[in-house]
Amino acid sequence: MILCHGEMLIDFIPTEARDGSPAYRPAVGGSPGNVALTIARLDVPAGYVGGLSTDFFGEDVAAALTANGVSMDYVSRLERPSMLAFVDLKAEEPRYAFYDAEGAPRNWRLEDMPPIGADVSTLHFGSLSLIRQPAANSFAALMEREVAQRTISFDPNIRASLVEDEADYRGRLQQFFSNAHIIKASGADLEWIAPDEAPERFAQRWFNDEARLFLLTRGSAGATLFTRGGANVSRPAPQVDVADTVGAGDATMGGLLAALHDRNALARDAMERLSEDDLAAILDFALAVAAVTCSRVGADPPRRSELGPVHGGS
């Protein structure tokens, strides 16, 4: 099983009311939660770890997880409000306004979590859960506790406007980059993390630590997958009619993890044995998952049957 750690929330997606006036449509979201939903829809065992409210929005999130086959065994139900995010789609990259001061996701604690079962091979971390305290320190402690025995996947998914203590946050990012075996970052992430550093050099820094794979996404320009052994493969993004790009990066991350699972390549040594043909097929699969997501409103990743025969669908 792949466990995804962090926030789940309610995204309010811009839409239009019947009278033509601006309106918002609520949808289940949150980067780590989106990754879990993507993995589960691709028929790979997935679970979610984090604080989930007992309010009616929290019930909607719980229902979505259950309906999509995401394990709730590690979810902590907290009597705190749900996290809310309003989405602005006017620019190429979505912008968000988050409301979570007393919310359940940021108040998750490591002691709320039961022991991790032997069926769990991989832990995925990222996004707001590494910014918002006190949960951020708990997730960092969990990663440090488990890194020696499980594969660590990491997508920083930077939301710079929410960072209150930059030095503290950058220190935590360094901790995760140093320990993660699979790293994903977007071009926008790198502009904030290391604006003057080439992606190849950025990747090499972490290959010198624990990383085996580094995925750099470039939006409509596609993505590049770098390996510890020096290989790199770039693939274009499939052309689709884009409804919006909410959840596109999460779909790519979920697709990558699912494709590695399909090849029994989530173990560290197995990742190092992947051929360039394997890497190209893995990347094509991840980008296909993201393309379908972009063709639909909100973070709505596809099921494997929707991907077509080339990618194992019908």
Secondary structure, 3 states (H helix, E strand, C coil): CEEEECCCEEEEEEEECCCCCEEEEEEEECHHHHHHHHHHHCCCCEEEEEEEECCHHHHHHHHHHHHCCCECCCEEEECCCCCEEEEECCCCCCEEEEECCCCCHHHCCHHHCCCCCCCCCEEEEEHHHHCCCCHHHHHHHHHHHHCCCCEEEEECCCCHHHCCCHHHHHHHHHHHHHHCCEEEEEHHHHHHHCCCCCHHHHHHHHHCCCCCEEEEECHHHCEEEEECCCCEEEECCCCCCCCCCCCHHHHHHHHHHHHHHHCCCCCHHHHHCCCHHHHHHHHHHHHHHHHHHHCCCCCCCCCHHHCCHHHCCC
